Amino acid sequence: MGWLSEFFFIGSAVLPVIFFLAGEPLWAAMSSTFLCMAGAVCAIDDPEAPHRRPPPH
């Protein structure tokens, strides 16, 4: 699931710029919001996240 959250976060950095340069600032804002939220939801279930690892002994 980590690759999916990375996909959404990278998309949230790239796609709004493309929309903004195309003259669609509303689509840029909506796509940025949607992709950031989708990336955060996918990152919740990441079993390899640093906060889910046991502390070192």
C-alpha positions, 0 to 999 in steps of 0.5 A: 500500500506504500506505493499507492500513497507515494503515487497519490502524493507525487500526483498531488505535486505534479497534477495541480501544476499542470492544471494551473499552467493550463489556466484551470486554477479551480481544477488545480486546487480540487485535484491537489486536495483530493490527491493529498487526502487519498495519499493520507488515507492510503498511508494510514494502512502502511505496515512499514510506516516508521511509527508502526515499527517496534522500538529497538531494544 
